[in-house]
């Protein structure tokens, strides 16, 4: 077996939680890309992770860091390619948002039940005030790290600014996870366990906020007829 194949076989033998079996699943798929393409393979995996959030960066990035620790690729190459992949994936989502556009967003929003155009307008106003912080910090928050690119495209944030914020935010997030995998060695799968808890907590908070908003909206809608005069 070549050194690279040995490293990947060792990594997959650990069976990362939620990543599938030793020879398959997300870890196996990501390992195959790194084995075949090296640093660019890790970049491709992270670009796809941005486009399809169910692909967990908390598996791909630590695995890449572990491979770097074993000399499969350099640490600098791991950080460069994964950050480039993040930017490419985010730019694709930005393009989708820009293509969809503000007018189509308003037209779609107007057809949705339980929402008002004023809600969307307030959201747009908030993004205009805090969009730079949202894009920068959003790149470091599980789930939102992909989704934040779409409203940036809808609002037509200047592309150079979007690229700068996305690069910085992605570099921070990728560095933390890649370096964790690099430091933990053959225990790199522990990163997914801890980051997975954060991801679940974020998801619960989002669902809770959405449920609260829905309840408030339904109550307001139910109360409206009682205030109308005959």
C-alpha positions as CSV (number, residue, x, y, z in Angstrom):
1,X,0.0,0.0,0.0
2,X,1.2,3.5,-0.7
3,X,1.6,5.9,2.2
4,X,-1.4,7.9,1.1
5,X,-3.6,4.8,0.9
6,X,-2.3,3.7,4.3
7,X,-3.3,7.1,5.8
8,X,-6.8,7.1,4.4
9,X,-7.3,3.4,5.4
10,X,-6.3,4.3,9.0
11,X,-8.7,7.3,9.0
12,X,-11.6,5.4,7.6
13,X,-11.1,2.6,10.1
14,X,-12.0,5.0,12.9
15,X,-15.6,5.1,11.6
16,X,-16.4,8.8,12.3
17,X,-19.8,9.3,13.9
18,X,-22.5,9.9,11.3
19,X,-20.0,9.6,8.4
20,X,-20.9,6.1,7.4
21,X,-18.9,2.8,7.5
22,X,-15.2,2.4,7.3
23,X,-15.1,2.2,3.6
24,X,-18.0,4.4,2.6
25,X,-20.1,7.4,3.7
26,X,-19.0,11.0,3.7
27,X,-15.5,10.2,5.1
28,X,-14.9,7.6,2.4
29,X,-16.1,9.9,-0.4
30,X,-13.9,12.8,0.9
31,X,-11.0,10.5,1.4
32,X,-11.3,9.3,-2.1
33,X,-11.1,12.8,-3.5
34,X,-8.1,13.6,-1.4
35,X,-6.4,10.4,-2.4
36,X,-7.1,11.0,-6.1
37,X,-6.6,14.8,-6.3
38,X,-4.7,15.8,-3.2
39,X,-5.3,19.4,-2.0
40,X,-7.6,20.2,-5.0
41,X,-9.7,17.2,-4.0
42,X,-10.3,18.7,-0.6
43,X,-11.2,22.0,-2.3
44,X,-13.8,20.2,-4.5
45,X,-15.3,18.5,-1.4
46,X,-15.7,21.8,0.5
47,X,-17.1,23.6,-2.6
48,X,-19.8,20.9,-2.8
49,X,-20.3,21.1,1.0
50,X,-21.2,24.8,0.5
51,X,-23.7,23.9,-2.2
52,X,-25.2,21.0,-0.3
53,X,-25.1,21.8,3.5
54,X,-25.9,18.2,4.5
55,X,-22.3,17.4,3.5
56,X,-20.5,18.1,6.8
57,X,-17.4,20.3,6.8
58,X,-16.8,18.9,10.3
59,X,-15.9,15.6,8.6
60,X,-14.1,16.8,5.5
61,X,-11.9,19.5,7.1
62,X,-10.5,17.5,10.1
63,X,-9.9,14.5,7.7
64,X,-7.9,16.9,5.5
65,X,-6.0,18.1,8.5
66,X,-5.2,14.5,9.5
67,X,-3.9,13.8,6.0
68,X,-1.7,16.9,6.2
69,X,-0.3,15.7,9.6
70,X,0.7,12.5,7.9
71,X,2.5,14.3,5.1
72,X,-0.1,13.5,2.4
73,X,-0.3,17.2,1.6
74,X,1.2,20.2,3.3
75,X,-0.8,22.2,5.9
76,X,-0.6,25.3,3.7
77,X,-2.0,23.4,0.8
78,X,-4.9,22.0,2.9
79,X,-5.8,25.5,4.1
80,X,-5.4,27.1,0.7
81,X,-7.5,24.6,-1.3
82,X,-10.3,24.2,1.3
83,X,-10.6,28.0,1.6
84,X,-10.6,28.3,-2.2
85,X,-13.3,25.6,-2.3
86,X,-15.4,27.5,0.3
87,X,-15.2,30.7,-1.7
88,X,-16.1,29.0,-5.0
89,X,-19.1,27.3,-3.4
90,X,-20.2,30.5,-1.8
91,X,-19.9,32.5,-5.0
92,X,-22.1,30.0,-6.8
93,X,-24.8,30.5,-4.2
94,X,-24.3,34.3,-4.4
95,X,-24.9,33.9,-8.2
96,X,-28.1,32.0,-7.6
97,X,-29.4,34.8,-5.3
98,X,-28.4,37.5,-7.8
99,X,-30.0,35.6,-10.6
100,X,-33.2,35.1,-8.6
101,X,-33.2,38.8,-7.8
102,X,-35.1,41.1,-5.6
103,X,-38.2,41.4,-7.8
104,X,-38.7,37.7,-8.0
105,X,-38.2,37.4,-4.3
106,X,-40.9,39.9,-3.6
107,X,-43.3,38.2,-6.1
108,X,-42.7,34.9,-4.4
109,X,-43.0,36.3,-0.9
110,X,-46.3,38.0,-1.8
111,X,-47.8,34.5,-2.6
112,X,-46.7,32.9,0.6
113,X,-49.3,32.5,3.4
114,X,-48.9,34.2,6.8
115,X,-46.2,36.6,5.6
116,X,-46.3,40.2,4.6
117,X,-44.2,42.2,2.2
118,X,-43.3,44.5,5.1
119,X,-41.6,41.5,6.8
120,X,-39.3,41.1,3.8
121,X,-38.7,44.8,3.6
122,X,-37.5,44.8,7.2
123,X,-35.3,41.9,6.5
124,X,-33.8,43.7,3.6
125,X,-33.2,46.8,5.6
126,X,-31.5,44.8,8.3
127,X,-29.2,43.1,5.8
128,X,-28.3,46.5,4.3
129,X,-27.2,47.7,7.8
130,X,-25.6,44.5,9.0
131,X,-24.8,42.5,5.8
132,X,-21.0,42.8,6.1
133,X,-21.1,41.3,9.7
134,X,-23.7,38.7,8.7
135,X,-21.6,37.4,5.8
136,X,-18.3,37.5,7.7
137,X,-19.6,35.8,10.9
138,X,-22.1,33.6,9.1
139,X,-19.2,31.8,7.5
140,X,-18.3,30.6,10.9
141,X,-21.7,29.3,11.9
142,X,-22.9,25.8,11.0
143,X,-25.8,25.7,8.6
144,X,-25.7,29.5,8.0
145,X,-22.2,29.4,6.5
146,X,-23.8,28.2,3.2
147,X,-27.2,30.0,3.4
148,X,-25.8,33.5,4.0
149,X,-24.5,33.7,0.5
150,X,-28.0,33.7,-1.1
151,X,-29.3,36.9,0.5
152,X,-26.0,38.6,-0.2
153,X,-26.6,37.8,-3.9
154,X,-30.3,38.9,-3.7
155,X,-29.2,42.3,-2.2
156,X,-26.3,42.5,-4.8
157,X,-23.6,43.1,-2.2
158,X,-20.5,44.3,-4.1
159,X,-18.7,41.1,-5.3
160,X,-15.2,42.3,-4.2
161,X,-16.6,42.9,-0.7
162,X,-18.4,39.6,-0.7
163,X,-15.3,37.7,-1.8
164,X,-13.2,39.4,0.9
165,X,-15.6,38.7,3.7
166,X,-16.2,35.1,2.6
167,X,-12.5,34.5,2.2
168,X,-11.7,35.8,5.7
169,X,-14.6,34.0,7.4
170,X,-13.9,30.8,5.6
171,X,-10.2,30.9,6.4
172,X,-11.0,31.2,10.1
173,X,-13.5,28.3,10.1
174,X,-11.4,26.1,7.9
175,X,-8.3,26.8,9.9
176,X,-9.9,25.8,13.2
177,X,-11.2,22.5,11.9
178,X,-8.2,21.6,9.7
179,X,-5.7,22.4,12.5
180,X,-7.9,20.4,15.0
181,X,-7.6,17.4,12.7
182,X,-3.9,18.0,12.3
183,X,-3.4,18.2,16.0
184,X,-5.6,15.2,17.0
185,X,-4.1,12.9,14.5
186,X,-5.9,9.5,14.3
187,X,-8.5,10.9,16.7
188,X,-9.6,13.6,14.1
189,X,-13.2,12.2,14.2
190,X,-13.6,13.8,17.6
191,X,-14.0,17.2,15.9
192,X,-17.2,16.1,14.2
193,X,-18.7,15.0,17.6
194,X,-18.1,18.4,19.1
195,X,-19.0,20.6,16.1
196,X,-22.0,18.3,15.5
197,X,-23.4,19.4,18.9
198,X,-23.0,23.0,17.9
199,X,-24.8,22.4,14.6
200,X,-27.7,20.7,16.4
201,X,-28.0,23.5,18.9
202,X,-28.1,26.1,16.1
203,X,-30.7,24.1,14.2
204,X,-32.8,23.8,17.4
205,X,-32.6,27.6,18.0
206,X,-33.6,28.3,14.3
207,X,-36.5,26.0,14.5
208,X,-37.6,27.4,17.8
209,X,-37.4,31.0,16.4
210,X,-39.4,29.9,13.4
211,X,-42.0,28.2,15.5
212,X,-42.4,31.3,17.7
213,X,-42.7,33.6,14.7
214,X,-45.4,31.3,13.3
215,X,-47.4,31.2,16.5
216,X,-47.2,35.0,16.8
217,X,-48.3,35.5,13.2
218,X,-51.2,33.1,13.5
219,X,-52.4,34.8,16.7
220,X,-52.2,38.2,15.0
221,X,-54.1,36.9,12.0
222,X,-56.8,35.4,14.2
223,X,-57.2,38.6,16.2
224,X,-57.6,40.9,13.1
225,X,-61.3,40.2,12.4
226,X,-62.3,41.0,16.0
227,X,-60.9,44.6,15.5
228,X,-62.7,45.2,12.3
229,X,-65.9,47.2,12.3
230,X,-69.0,45.8,10.6
